[in-house]
Amino acid sequence: MNIAASEKDVSHEWISPSIDMNKTVSMIEVHSEGGYQVWSCDYDGRLFVWSISPENHPVFEGELTDASWNPKTDGRPYCLAQVTEDQVWVGIATGTVMAWEIHTRHLASSQCQPLSSQHPDAHTRSIRSLQIVPASKPPVVWSSSQDRTFRRFSWK
C-alpha cells in the first residue's frame, strides 16, 4: 500500500464491536488462505477473531480459547504478530510467547511453543512487543519486555 503522508482526504467512522470488550490492547491483520482476518486481545486477556465484511466492517467470528491456557493464571496477552503463514504469536504478561495455529484457532503443540515459562531465556516481565523482520534470511522475530531485554527468534 502506498499512501502519501500529505494526503488530506482520509476518512474515518466510528464502529462499535458487536461484543463486550474491555479496552483493546492490541490488534493485527492476519493473512490466511481464506483471506484476511483481524485478531485482537483485550485487557481482560481475551483473544478475538474478526473477519472483514465487503463494506470493510468487522464481523465477530469468535473468541480464541484453549483448555491448556487460562489468562487469569497463565498471563494476559499484550501483543500479537503473525510470524508464519500458519501461526500468530502472542506476547504474554508472564514473559512468555505463545504460538496459536491460524487454521485451527488453538494453541500449537507444546513442542512448537517458542518461549515457554520454563525456558531459561523466558522474559521475567510482560512482553510488550513482537516484531517480525521478514526481509532477514531466515526471518527473525524480536520480542521486547518490561524487563528491559530483547529476545531474538530465528529459524535455521
N, C-alpha and C positions, 0 to 999 in steps of 0.2 A: 504494500500500500504506500502510495506516495502522496502525502498531504503537505501543502505549503504552510509553514508556520504563520505566515501573514494572512492566511485565509480568514475572512471576517464572517463568512456565511455558515458558521457552524450552528446547527440546530440542536435542541435538547428537549426532552419531555420527561415528565415525572411518571414513573411506572412503579406501582406498588406490587410487591410479590403477593401471590395468592396464598401464601402460608405465613405463619408467625415465625419470624426470625429475630434473634436478639443480636443486634449490632454485627453486621457482616464484617469479618476480619480480613478475608482475602477472597479473590475470585480470579479464575483463569479461563481462557478459551482452551478447549480440548479438541484436538483433531482425531477423528476416528473414521472407520470405514463407512459408517452411516452418515457422515457429515461432521458438523460442529456441535459441540455441547459447551455449556458453561458449568464449571464446578465451583462451589463456594463453601466457605465454612463460617460459622458464626461464633460469637463469644461464649456460647454455652457448650461449644465443642462438637456441634453437629455439622455433618458434611452433606451437601445437597448437589443434585444434578439437574440441570435445566437444558431443554432444547430451545432452539430459536424458531419462532413462527415465521411464515413468509412475510409478515408485517414487521419483522425484527423485534418481536416482543418475547420475553422469557416465558417458557412454558415449563412448569414444575414437573419433573419426571419422578423424583423420589429422593429419599434420604439414604445415604450410604451407612449401612450398619454391618457389623461383623461380630460374631459371637466371641472372637478372641480379643476384642478391643472395646474398652469402656472409657470414654473420655474423662469421666469423673475420677477414675483410679489410674488410668494409663497416661493421662495428659491430654489437654485440649490442643487441637490443631491451630497453627498460626499462619502457615504459608503453604502454597501449593505450586508444583511445577510439573509439567508433562515432560518427562525425561526420555521416553522412548515412544514408539507408536502404540505400545501396549500398556504403559504404566504411567501413573501420576504419583509423584512422591509428595508426602505431606510432612512438614516440619512440625514437631510436637513440643509442647511446653516442658516436657521432661528431658529434652535434649536428644531425642531420638528422631529418626526418619523412617516413616512407614511407606511401603510401596503398595498401591492399590492397582488392581487389574482393571483396565478400562472396560473391557468387554463383559466381564462377569460382575463388575462392581463390588468385588470383595477384596479383602487383603490378599496379597501374594503369599505364597507359602513361606514358612519361616526361613527356609534356606535362601530365599530371594529377597529378604528384607535387608536394605542397605546399611542401616545403623541401628541395631537394637540397643536396649538399655544395658545389656550385659557386655556389649562390645567395649574393649578398652579405650577406643577412640570416641566414644559417645560424648556429646557435649554435656556439660554439667548444669546448664541452664537452658531456657527456652531458645528454640531455633526460630529466628525471625525472618530469615530469607533463604530461599533456594533459587539458584540461578544456573541455567544450563548455558554452556558455551558450545553451540553446535558446530561452529567453524573449526574447533580443535579436532585434531585427528589423533586418537579417537576422541569422541565428545567427552567433555568434562562437566561435572556438576559441582558447584560450590555451595556450601551452607555457611551461614553466619549465625552467631549465637550471642545471647546476652552475657555469656561467659567470656566475651571479648576474643573469641577464637574463630577461625575458619576451618573447614574441612574440605578436602578435595576428593571427589569420587571420579574414577576413570575406569574405562573398560580396556582390557588387554587384547 
